[in-house]
Amino acid sequence: MKRILTTFLFALMAIIPAFAQNKPADKPAPPAAALPTVEQIIEKSIQATGGKGAHEKLNSRVSKGQFEIPSLGAGGPFESYAKAPNKVKTTITIEGFGVVEQGFDGTVGYSSDPQSGLREMQGDELASTKRDADFYANLKIKEYFPKMTVRGKDKVGEHEVYVVDAVTAEGTPEVFYFDTQSGLLIRNDSQRSTPQGKMTVQVYMDDYKDVDGVKVPFTIRQENEAMTFVIKFSEIKHNVPVEDAKLKKPSN
């Protein structure tokens, strides 16, 4: 029996190479789908939020909601006033701390809180605040980020995304994550200058809803080295009167 088994095994050893040579060759894996260009990704994102024409019909935005710091169990009401072409003011009232304001009045970027008082922004912090204040910034991504490359695909939560590396005109890197299906921007990583130094920030956009022909996120979550906070909007209105005086830097 042992001899028979040994002979059988040797026979298999002789057959297997021939079988391997004669079996159909594995089909080569299909080539990976070509990635879209930066221009195609940006255009799809603009169309996904309503299109260039819909955005250009708007000239102001008033947003109200709730600001939360989950780790501290703190928060309070949030409101933001934005007016074309480049004025914005955001106010948060945090229970037990006080009022925090930040804005850009078309010329001056400013920030105010009970701990640091009122101060004017300078350098990179001013540049990023000015860029964010542009009412039509989402239509000018290539202008603000002259260097952009598509890194590839990745996942953000359950979303498959295109990852786009970008560099501002000032040389600051950012990363954009666009949903491959909807085209919507769902995450943005950036480095921000603060009085305490550079800070890496991840911003997540969720719960997009149509408001006056454009889609805007009703939930924004920001994560940084210090903490995570969430803004949940309850009301967003467009083309409502916003006086310039309301957006001016406070006098004290």
C-alpha atoms as an extended CHARMM CRD file, in Angstrom:
* protein
*
       252  EXT
         1         1  MET       CA              0.0000000000        0.0000000000        0.0000000000  PROA      1               0.0000000000
         2         2  LYS       CA              2.7950000000        2.3720000000        0.8720000000  PROA      2               0.0000000000
         3         3  ARG       CA              4.5080000000        1.6950000000       -2.4790000000  PROA      3               0.0000000000
         4         4  ILE       CA              1.2690000000        2.1920000000       -4.3660000000  PROA      4               0.0000000000
         5         5  LEU       CA              0.6540000000        5.4810000000       -2.5220000000  PROA      5               0.0000000000
         6         6  THR       CA              4.1960000000        6.6550000000       -3.2240000000  PROA      6               0.0000000000
         7         7  THR       CA              3.8190000000        5.8570000000       -6.8990000000  PROA      7               0.0000000000
         8         8  PHE       CA              0.5080000000        7.7350000000       -6.9180000000  PROA      8               0.0000000000
         9         9  LEU       CA              2.1370000000       10.7990000000       -5.3800000000  PROA      9               0.0000000000
        10        10  PHE       CA              4.9630000000       10.7410000000       -7.9260000000  PROA      10              0.0000000000
        11        11  ALA       CA              2.3600000000       10.4820000000      -10.6850000000  PROA      11              0.0000000000
        12        12  LEU       CA              0.6000000000       13.5520000000       -9.3110000000  PROA      12              0.0000000000
        13        13  MET       CA              3.9060000000       15.4270000000       -9.2180000000  PROA      13              0.0000000000
        14        14  ALA       CA              4.3570000000       14.6310000000      -12.8990000000  PROA      14              0.0000000000
        15        15  ILE       CA              0.8090000000       15.5680000000      -13.8400000000  PROA      15              0.0000000000
        16        16  ILE       CA              0.4590000000       18.8230000000      -11.9180000000  PROA      16              0.0000000000
        17        17  PRO       CA              3.1080000000       20.7890000000      -13.9180000000  PROA      17              0.0000000000
        18        18  ALA       CA              1.5050000000       19.6730000000      -17.1710000000  PROA      18              0.0000000000
        19        19  PHE       CA             -1.9600000000       20.5560000000      -15.8180000000  PROA      19              0.0000000000
        20        20  ALA       CA             -0.6920000000       23.9720000000      -14.7770000000  PROA      20              0.0000000000
        21        21  GLN       CA              0.7510000000       24.5430000000      -18.2250000000  PROA      21              0.0000000000
        22        22  ASN       CA             -2.4220000000       23.5140000000      -19.9760000000  PROA      22              0.0000000000
        23        23  LYS       CA             -5.0120000000       25.2140000000      -17.8140000000  PROA      23              0.0000000000
        24        24  PRO       CA             -6.3740000000       28.4910000000      -19.1020000000  PROA      24              0.0000000000
        25        25  ALA       CA             -4.2320000000       31.4620000000      -18.1300000000  PROA      25              0.0000000000
        26        26  ASP       CA             -5.6410000000       33.7590000000      -15.5000000000  PROA      26              0.0000000000
        27        27  LYS       CA             -7.3120000000       36.7450000000      -17.0440000000  PROA      27              0.0000000000
        28        28  PRO       CA             -5.3540000000       39.9100000000      -16.3680000000  PROA      28              0.0000000000
        29        29  ALA       CA             -6.9740000000       42.2660000000      -13.9150000000  PROA      29              0.0000000000
        30        30  PRO       CA             -8.8610000000       45.0390000000      -15.6770000000  PROA      30              0.0000000000
        31        31  PRO       CA             -6.9590000000       48.3030000000      -15.6750000000  PROA      31              0.0000000000
        32        32  ALA       CA             -7.9100000000       50.6950000000      -12.9080000000  PROA      32              0.0000000000
        33        33  ALA       CA            -10.3430000000       53.3310000000      -14.0470000000  PROA      33              0.0000000000
        34        34  ALA       CA             -8.6040000000       56.5570000000      -14.8700000000  PROA      34              0.0000000000
        35        35  LEU       CA             -9.0260000000       59.2280000000      -12.2330000000  PROA      35              0.0000000000
        36        36  PRO       CA            -10.8970000000       62.3720000000      -13.2070000000  PROA      36              0.0000000000
        37        37  THR       CA             -8.9730000000       65.6110000000      -13.5340000000  PROA      37              0.0000000000
        38        38  VAL       CA             -9.0020000000       68.3240000000      -10.9010000000  PROA      38              0.0000000000
        39        39  GLU       CA            -11.1460000000       70.4370000000      -13.2250000000  PROA      39              0.0000000000
        40        40  GLN       CA            -13.6970000000       67.6420000000      -13.6360000000  PROA      40              0.0000000000
        41        41  ILE       CA            -13.9390000000       67.0630000000       -9.8790000000  PROA      41              0.0000000000
        42        42  ILE       CA            -14.4080000000       70.7570000000       -9.1380000000  PROA      42              0.0000000000
        43        43  GLU       CA            -16.9950000000       71.1890000000      -11.8940000000  PROA      43              0.0000000000
        44        44  LYS       CA            -18.9590000000       68.1830000000      -10.6240000000  PROA      44              0.0000000000
        45        45  SER       CA            -18.8740000000       69.6370000000       -7.1050000000  PROA      45              0.0000000000
        46        46  ILE       CA            -20.1770000000       73.0120000000       -8.3010000000  PROA      46              0.0000000000
        47        47  GLN       CA            -22.9560000000       71.3150000000      -10.2590000000  PROA      47              0.0000000000
        48        48  ALA       CA            -23.8020000000       69.1150000000       -7.2660000000  PROA      48              0.0000000000
        49        49  THR       CA            -24.4430000000       72.1780000000       -5.1160000000  PROA      49              0.0000000000
        50        50  GLY       CA            -26.6560000000       73.8660000000       -7.7000000000  PROA      50              0.0000000000
        51        51  GLY       CA            -24.3750000000       75.1570000000      -10.4210000000  PROA      51              0.0000000000
        52        52  LYS       CA            -22.5290000000       78.4210000000      -10.9810000000  PROA      52              0.0000000000
        53        53  GLY       CA            -25.6410000000       80.3280000000      -12.0130000000  PROA      53              0.0000000000
        54        54  ALA       CA            -27.5650000000       79.3800000000       -8.8680000000  PROA      54              0.0000000000
        55        55  HSD       CA            -24.6970000000       80.4980000000       -6.6230000000  PROA      55              0.0000000000
        56        56  GLU       CA            -24.3280000000       83.8140000000       -8.4460000000  PROA      56              0.0000000000
        57        57  LYS       CA            -28.0080000000       84.6260000000       -7.8080000000  PROA      57              0.0000000000
        58        58  LEU       CA            -27.2430000000       84.8210000000       -4.0890000000  PROA      58              0.0000000000
        59        59  ASN       CA            -25.7240000000       87.8530000000       -2.3870000000  PROA      59              0.0000000000
        60        60  SER       CA            -26.1370000000       87.2130000000        1.3330000000  PROA      60              0.0000000000
        61        61  ARG       CA            -26.5920000000       84.3710000000        3.7870000000  PROA      61              0.0000000000
        62        62  VAL       CA            -27.8670000000       84.3380000000        7.3650000000  PROA      62              0.0000000000
        63        63  SER       CA            -27.2920000000       81.0910000000        9.2500000000  PROA      63              0.0000000000
        64        64  LYS       CA            -28.4580000000       80.1970000000       12.7410000000  PROA      64              0.0000000000
        65        65  GLY       CA            -28.0920000000       77.0780000000       14.8170000000  PROA      65              0.0000000000
        66        66  GLN       CA            -26.4400000000       75.4490000000       17.7810000000  PROA      66              0.0000000000
        67        67  PHE       CA            -22.7370000000       75.1470000000       18.6110000000  PROA      67              0.0000000000
        68        68  GLU       CA            -21.6200000000       72.1380000000       20.6620000000  PROA      68              0.0000000000
        69        69  ILE       CA            -18.3770000000       70.9640000000       22.2850000000  PROA      69              0.0000000000
        70        70  PRO       CA            -19.3060000000       67.3360000000       23.0790000000  PROA      70              0.0000000000
        71        71  SER       CA            -16.2430000000       66.5700000000       25.2280000000  PROA      71              0.0000000000
        72        72  LEU       CA            -17.0060000000       69.4900000000       27.5540000000  PROA      72              0.0000000000
        73        73  GLY       CA            -20.7790000000       69.3000000000       27.4560000000  PROA      73              0.0000000000
        74        74  ALA       CA            -20.7090000000       72.9770000000       26.4940000000  PROA      74              0.0000000000
        75        75  GLY       CA            -22.2450000000       75.0040000000       23.7050000000  PROA      75              0.0000000000
        76        76  GLY       CA            -24.6970000000       77.6840000000       22.8400000000  PROA      76              0.0000000000
        77        77  PRO       CA            -26.4170000000       79.5540000000       20.0140000000  PROA      77              0.0000000000
        78        78  PHE       CA            -24.5460000000       80.1950000000       16.7840000000  PROA      78              0.0000000000
        79        79  GLU       CA            -25.2550000000       82.7740000000       14.0990000000  PROA      79              0.0000000000
        80        80  SER       CA            -23.4010000000       83.8910000000       10.9970000000  PROA      80              0.0000000000
        81        81  TYR       CA            -23.9590000000       86.7860000000        8.6000000000  PROA      81              0.0000000000
        82        82  ALA       CA            -22.2830000000       86.7700000000        5.1920000000  PROA      82              0.0000000000
        83        83  LYS       CA            -22.5520000000       89.3370000000        2.4230000000  PROA      83              0.0000000000
        84        84  ALA       CA            -21.0630000000       89.4550000000       -1.0700000000  PROA      84              0.0000000000
        85        85  PRO       CA            -18.4350000000       90.0190000000       -2.0790000000  PROA      85              0.0000000000
        86        86  ASN       CA            -16.3410000000       89.2990000000        1.0300000000  PROA      86              0.0000000000
        87        87  LYS       CA            -17.8390000000       90.2430000000        4.3770000000  PROA      87              0.0000000000
        88        88  VAL       CA            -18.7340000000       87.8390000000        7.1610000000  PROA      88              0.0000000000
        89        89  LYS       CA            -19.2960000000       87.7820000000       10.9040000000  PROA      89              0.0000000000
        90        90  THR       CA            -19.8300000000       84.7670000000       13.1500000000  PROA      90              0.0000000000
        91        91  THR       CA            -21.0160000000       84.9420000000       16.7480000000  PROA      91              0.0000000000
        92        92  ILE       CA            -21.1400000000       82.1220000000       19.2760000000  PROA      92              0.0000000000
        93        93  THR       CA            -22.4560000000       82.5080000000       22.8070000000  PROA      93              0.0000000000
        94        94  ILE       CA            -21.0000000000       79.8000000000       25.0510000000  PROA      94              0.0000000000
        95        95  GLU       CA            -22.6890000000       79.3310000000       28.3800000000  PROA      95              0.0000000000
        96        96  GLY       CA            -20.2530000000       79.9160000000       31.2260000000  PROA      96              0.0000000000
        97        97  PHE       CA            -17.6560000000       81.5320000000       28.9580000000  PROA      97              0.0000000000
        98        98  GLY       CA            -19.2050000000       84.3800000000       27.0290000000  PROA      98              0.0000000000
        99        99  VAL       CA            -19.4440000000       85.6660000000       23.4700000000  PROA      99              0.0000000000
       100       100  VAL       CA            -16.9310000000       84.6920000000       20.7870000000  PROA      100             0.0000000000
       101       101  GLU       CA            -16.8840000000       86.6990000000       17.5450000000  PROA      101             0.0000000000
       102       102  GLN       CA            -14.8570000000       86.3930000000       14.3740000000  PROA      102             0.0000000000
       103       103  GLY       CA            -15.1780000000       88.1440000000       11.0550000000  PROA      103             0.0000000000
       104       104  PHE       CA            -13.8300000000       89.9630000000        8.0420000000  PROA      104             0.0000000000
       105       105  ASP       CA            -15.3080000000       93.3420000000        7.1440000000  PROA      105             0.0000000000
       106       106  GLY       CA            -13.8730000000       93.5520000000        3.6540000000  PROA      106             0.0000000000
       107       107  THR       CA            -10.5480000000       94.9170000000        4.8810000000  PROA      107             0.0000000000
       108       108  VAL       CA             -9.8750000000       93.8350000000        8.4490000000  PROA      108             0.0000000000
       109       109  GLY       CA             -9.9950000000       90.3390000000        9.9240000000  PROA      109             0.0000000000
       110       110  TYR       CA            -10.7820000000       90.2740000000       13.6280000000  PROA      110             0.0000000000
       111       111  SER       CA            -11.4830000000       87.9750000000       16.5330000000  PROA      111             0.0000000000
       112       112  SER       CA            -12.8770000000       88.6260000000       20.0020000000  PROA      112             0.0000000000
       113       113  ASP       CA            -13.4380000000       86.4790000000       23.0640000000  PROA      113             0.0000000000
       114       114  PRO       CA            -13.6240000000       87.0310000000       26.8480000000  PROA      114             0.0000000000
       115       115  GLN       CA            -10.1710000000       85.5480000000       27.4110000000  PROA      115             0.0000000000
       116       116  SER       CA             -8.1060000000       87.2770000000       24.6980000000  PROA      116             0.0000000000
       117       117  GLY       CA            -10.1990000000       90.3620000000       24.0630000000  PROA      117             0.0000000000
       118       118  LEU       CA            -10.4090000000       91.9870000000       20.6270000000  PROA      118             0.0000000000
       119       119  ARG       CA             -7.5360000000       91.5780000000       18.1930000000  PROA      119             0.0000000000
       120       120  GLU       CA             -6.8570000000       92.0520000000       14.4840000000  PROA      120             0.0000000000
       121       121  MET       CA             -5.5840000000       89.1510000000       12.4070000000  PROA      121             0.0000000000
       122       122  GLN       CA             -2.2900000000       89.2220000000       10.5460000000  PROA      122             0.0000000000
       123       123  GLY       CA             -0.2750000000       87.0400000000        8.1570000000  PROA      123             0.0000000000
       124       124  ASP       CA             -1.5050000000       83.5610000000        7.2840000000  PROA      124             0.0000000000
       125       125  GLU       CA             -4.4440000000       83.8080000000        9.6840000000  PROA      125             0.0000000000
       126       126  LEU       CA             -5.6840000000       86.9190000000        7.8970000000  PROA      126             0.0000000000
       127       127  ALA       CA             -5.1400000000       85.3250000000        4.4680000000  PROA      127             0.0000000000
       128       128  SER       CA             -7.2220000000       82.2510000000        5.3230000000  PROA      128             0.0000000000
       129       129  THR       CA             -9.9670000000       84.3420000000        6.9510000000  PROA      129             0.0000000000
       130       130  LYS       CA            -10.1230000000       86.6190000000        3.9090000000  PROA      130             0.0000000000
       131       131  ARG       CA            -10.3550000000       83.6020000000        1.5970000000  PROA      131             0.0000000000
       132       132  ASP       CA            -13.1190000000       82.0380000000        3.7010000000  PROA      132             0.0000000000
       133       133  ALA       CA            -15.0330000000       85.3250000000        3.6670000000  PROA      133             0.0000000000
       134       134  ASP       CA            -15.2940000000       85.3360000000       -0.1280000000  PROA      134             0.0000000000
       135       135  PHE       CA            -19.0000000000       84.7330000000       -0.7060000000  PROA      135             0.0000000000
       136       136  TYR       CA            -18.2510000000       82.8930000000       -3.9520000000  PROA      136             0.0000000000
       137       137  ALA       CA            -15.1190000000       81.0670000000       -2.7690000000  PROA      137             0.0000000000
       138       138  ASN       CA            -16.5050000000       77.6850000000       -3.8220000000  PROA      138             0.0000000000
       139       139  LEU       CA            -16.5490000000       78.9450000000       -7.4200000000  PROA      139             0.0000000000
       140       140  LYS       CA            -12.9230000000       80.1180000000       -7.1950000000  PROA      140             0.0000000000
       141       141  ILE       CA            -11.1160000000       77.0810000000       -5.8470000000  PROA      141             0.0000000000
       142       142  LYS       CA             -8.5690000000       77.0090000000       -8.6680000000  PROA      142             0.0000000000
       143       143  GLU       CA             -7.8930000000       80.7150000000       -8.1490000000  PROA      143             0.0000000000
       144       144  TYR       CA             -7.2110000000       80.3140000000       -4.4410000000  PROA      144             0.0000000000
       145       145  PHE       CA             -5.3580000000       77.0150000000       -4.8640000000  PROA      145             0.0000000000
       146       146  PRO       CA             -3.1470000000       77.3490000000       -7.9670000000  PROA      146             0.0000000000
       147       147  LYS       CA             -1.5130000000       73.9740000000       -7.2730000000  PROA      147             0.0000000000
       148       148  MET       CA             -3.9480000000       71.0550000000       -7.1580000000  PROA      148             0.0000000000
       149       149  THR       CA             -3.4270000000       67.3460000000       -7.8750000000  PROA      149             0.0000000000
       150       150  VAL       CA             -5.6770000000       64.2990000000       -7.6190000000  PROA      150             0.0000000000
       151       151  ARG       CA             -3.9710000000       61.9040000000       -5.1950000000  PROA      151             0.0000000000
       152       152  GLY       CA             -6.4170000000       59.0300000000       -5.6960000000  PROA      152             0.0000000000
       153       153  LYS       CA             -9.4200000000       57.4360000000       -4.0050000000  PROA      153             0.0000000000
       154       154  ASP       CA            -10.0330000000       56.8320000000       -0.3040000000  PROA      154             0.0000000000
       155       155  LYS       CA            -12.8530000000       56.4420000000        2.1970000000  PROA      155             0.0000000000
       156       156  VAL       CA            -14.3440000000       58.9930000000        4.5720000000  PROA      156             0.0000000000
       157       157  GLY       CA            -16.7740000000       57.0880000000        6.7400000000  PROA      157             0.0000000000
       158       158  GLU       CA            -19.0650000000       55.2570000000        4.3080000000  PROA      158             0.0000000000
       159       159  HSD       CA            -18.2220000000       57.6240000000        1.4550000000  PROA      159             0.0000000000
       160       160  GLU       CA            -15.8110000000       56.7760000000       -1.3320000000  PROA      160             0.0000000000
       161       161  VAL       CA            -13.9590000000       59.9770000000       -2.1200000000  PROA      161             0.0000000000
       162       162  TYR       CA            -11.5110000000       61.5680000000       -4.5010000000  PROA      162             0.0000000000
       163       163  VAL       CA             -8.6150000000       63.0310000000       -2.5300000000  PROA      163             0.0000000000
       164       164  VAL       CA             -7.2930000000       66.2970000000       -3.9310000000  PROA      164             0.0000000000
       165       165  ASP       CA             -4.0770000000       67.8250000000       -2.5860000000  PROA      165             0.0000000000
       166       166  ALA       CA             -3.9490000000       71.5950000000       -2.8700000000  PROA      166             0.0000000000
       167       167  VAL       CA             -1.5960000000       74.4510000000       -2.0340000000  PROA      167             0.0000000000
       168       168  THR       CA             -2.6780000000       78.0470000000       -1.5230000000  PROA      168             0.0000000000
       169       169  ALA       CA             -0.9920000000       80.9910000000       -3.2210000000  PROA      169             0.0000000000
       170       170  GLU       CA              0.7710000000       81.5790000000        0.1200000000  PROA      170             0.0000000000
       171       171  GLY       CA              2.1590000000       78.0240000000        0.0960000000  PROA      171             0.0000000000
       172       172  THR       CA             -0.1260000000       76.4750000000        2.7160000000  PROA      172             0.0000000000
       173       173  PRO       CA             -1.2350000000       72.8620000000        2.0250000000  PROA      173             0.0000000000
       174       174  GLU       CA             -4.8430000000       71.6980000000        2.1890000000  PROA      174             0.0000000000
       175       175  VAL       CA             -6.6160000000       68.4770000000        1.2770000000  PROA      175             0.0000000000
       176       176  PHE       CA            -10.1300000000       68.1950000000       -0.1780000000  PROA      176             0.0000000000
       177       177  TYR       CA            -12.2750000000       65.0500000000       -0.1320000000  PROA      177             0.0000000000
       178       178  PHE       CA            -15.0750000000       64.9320000000       -2.7300000000  PROA      178             0.0000000000
       179       179  ASP       CA            -17.7040000000       62.1890000000       -2.7510000000  PROA      179             0.0000000000
       180       180  THR       CA            -17.1540000000       60.1530000000       -5.9250000000  PROA      180             0.0000000000
       181       181  GLN       CA            -20.8980000000       59.6740000000       -6.4540000000  PROA      181             0.0000000000
       182       182  SER       CA            -22.5380000000       62.9410000000       -5.4440000000  PROA      182             0.0000000000
       183       183  GLY       CA            -19.5790000000       65.2420000000       -6.0900000000  PROA      183             0.0000000000
       184       184  LEU       CA            -20.1640000000       66.9990000000       -2.7670000000  PROA      184             0.0000000000
       185       185  LEU       CA            -17.2480000000       68.1490000000       -0.6220000000  PROA      185             0.0000000000
       186       186  ILE       CA            -17.4670000000       66.1570000000        2.6070000000  PROA      186             0.0000000000
       187       187  ARG       CA            -14.1100000000       66.8520000000        4.2560000000  PROA      187             0.0000000000
       188       188  ASN       CA            -11.3880000000       69.4930000000        4.1530000000  PROA      188             0.0000000000
       189       189  ASP       CA             -8.0470000000       69.3020000000        6.0040000000  PROA      189             0.0000000000
       190       190  SER       CA             -6.0630000000       72.4780000000        6.5120000000  PROA      190             0.0000000000
       191       191  GLN       CA             -3.4120000000       74.1430000000        8.6210000000  PROA      191             0.0000000000
       192       192  ARG       CA             -4.5960000000       77.2720000000       10.3680000000  PROA      192             0.0000000000
       193       193  SER       CA             -2.5760000000       79.9500000000       12.1060000000  PROA      193             0.0000000000
       194       194  THR       CA             -3.7470000000       80.8400000000       15.6060000000  PROA      194             0.0000000000
       195       195  PRO       CA             -2.2770000000       82.9240000000       18.4300000000  PROA      195             0.0000000000
       196       196  GLN       CA             -1.0280000000       79.6030000000       19.8340000000  PROA      196             0.0000000000
       197       197  GLY       CA              0.6950000000       78.6370000000       16.5570000000  PROA      197             0.0000000000
       198       198  LYS       CA             -0.1360000000       76.3690000000       13.6200000000  PROA      198             0.0000000000
       199       199  MET       CA             -3.0660000000       74.0000000000       14.0930000000  PROA      199             0.0000000000
       200       200  THR       CA             -4.1630000000       71.1270000000       11.8610000000  PROA      200             0.0000000000
       201       201  VAL       CA             -7.9280000000       71.1120000000       11.3650000000  PROA      201             0.0000000000
       202       202  GLN       CA            -10.2630000000       68.5630000000        9.7920000000  PROA      202             0.0000000000
       203       203  VAL       CA            -13.6990000000       69.8650000000        8.8220000000  PROA      203             0.0000000000
       204       204  TYR       CA            -16.5010000000       67.4360000000        7.9330000000  PROA      204             0.0000000000
       205       205  MET       CA            -19.6170000000       68.5700000000        6.0350000000  PROA      205             0.0000000000
       206       206  ASP       CA            -22.8200000000       66.5410000000        6.2750000000  PROA      206             0.0000000000
       207       207  ASP       CA            -26.6030000000       66.7010000000        5.9120000000  PROA      207             0.0000000000
       208       208  TYR       CA            -26.6560000000       68.7790000000        2.7260000000  PROA      208             0.0000000000
       209       209  LYS       CA            -30.0130000000       70.4100000000        2.0120000000  PROA      209             0.0000000000
       210       210  ASP       CA            -31.3100000000       72.5700000000       -0.8040000000  PROA      210             0.0000000000
       211       211  VAL       CA            -31.8220000000       76.1920000000        0.1750000000  PROA      211             0.0000000000
       212       212  ASP       CA            -32.8970000000       78.5990000000       -2.5700000000  PROA      212             0.0000000000
       213       213  GLY       CA            -31.4690000000       76.4150000000       -5.3150000000  PROA      213             0.0000000000
       214       214  VAL       CA            -28.0990000000       75.6140000000       -3.7360000000  PROA      214             0.0000000000
       215       215  LYS       CA            -27.1090000000       72.7660000000       -1.4440000000  PROA      215             0.0000000000
       216       216  VAL       CA            -25.4630000000       73.6680000000        1.8450000000  PROA      216             0.0000000000
       217       217  PRO       CA            -24.3600000000       71.4060000000        4.7360000000  PROA      217             0.0000000000
       218       218  PHE       CA            -26.5590000000       71.6720000000        7.8200000000  PROA      218             0.0000000000
       219       219  THR       CA            -24.0310000000       69.8640000000       10.0310000000  PROA      219             0.0000000000
       220       220  ILE       CA            -20.3670000000       70.8420000000       10.2640000000  PROA      220             0.0000000000
       221       221  ARG       CA            -17.9130000000       69.0370000000       12.5300000000  PROA      221             0.0000000000
       222       222  GLN       CA            -14.4300000000       70.3760000000       13.1600000000  PROA      222             0.0000000000
       223       223  GLU       CA            -11.6710000000       68.2970000000       14.7370000000  PROA      223             0.0000000000
       224       224  ASN       CA             -8.2960000000       69.6150000000       15.8680000000  PROA      224             0.0000000000
       225       225  GLU       CA             -5.5910000000       68.7240000000       18.3640000000  PROA      225             0.0000000000
       226       226  ALA       CA             -7.4090000000       70.4910000000       21.1820000000  PROA      226             0.0000000000
       227       227  MET       CA            -11.0490000000       69.4730000000       20.7500000000  PROA      227             0.0000000000
       228       228  THR       CA            -13.9620000000       68.6460000000       18.4890000000  PROA      228             0.0000000000
       229       229  PHE       CA            -16.9290000000       70.9140000000       18.0020000000  PROA      229             0.0000000000
       230       230  VAL       CA            -20.1370000000       70.5940000000       16.0020000000  PROA      230             0.0000000000
       231       231  ILE       CA            -22.4000000000       73.1870000000       14.4330000000  PROA      231             0.0000000000
       232       232  LYS       CA            -25.9640000000       72.1270000000       13.6200000000  PROA      232             0.0000000000
       233       233  PHE       CA            -27.8840000000       74.6840000000       11.6070000000  PROA      233             0.0000000000
       234       234  SER       CA            -31.5850000000       75.1320000000       12.1950000000  PROA      234             0.0000000000
       235       235  GLU       CA            -32.1120000000       77.9780000000        9.7290000000  PROA      235             0.0000000000
       236       236  ILE       CA            -30.3150000000       79.2490000000        6.6310000000  PROA      236             0.0000000000
       237       237  LYS       CA            -31.6760000000       82.1260000000        4.5390000000  PROA      237             0.0000000000
       238       238  HSD       CA            -30.3500000000       83.8210000000        1.4170000000  PROA      238             0.0000000000
       239       239  ASN       CA            -30.6700000000       87.2910000000       -0.0890000000  PROA      239             0.0000000000
       240       240  VAL       CA            -31.8350000000       88.9160000000        3.1280000000  PROA      240             0.0000000000
       241       241  PRO       CA            -30.6970000000       92.4650000000        3.9480000000  PROA      241             0.0000000000
       242       242  VAL       CA            -27.4420000000       92.5490000000        5.9240000000  PROA      242             0.0000000000
       243       243  GLU       CA            -26.1520000000       96.0200000000        6.7940000000  PROA      243             0.0000000000
       244       244  ASP       CA            -22.4300000000       96.6350000000        6.4890000000  PROA      244             0.0000000000
       245       245  ALA       CA            -22.4230000000       98.1300000000        9.9790000000  PROA      245             0.0000000000
       246       246  LYS       CA            -23.3480000000       94.7310000000       11.3880000000  PROA      246             0.0000000000
       247       247  LEU       CA            -20.1920000000       93.2320000000        9.8630000000  PROA      247             0.0000000000
       248       248  LYS       CA            -17.7550000000       95.9050000000       11.0010000000  PROA      248             0.0000000000
       249       249  LYS       CA            -15.0110000000       95.1420000000       13.4620000000  PROA      249             0.0000000000
       250       250  PRO       CA            -16.2850000000       95.9670000000       16.9780000000  PROA      250             0.0000000000
       251       251  SER       CA            -14.9020000000       99.1700000000       18.4370000000  PROA      251             0.0000000000
       252       252  ASN       CA            -13.7600000000       97.4620000000       21.6210000000  PROA      252             0.0000000000
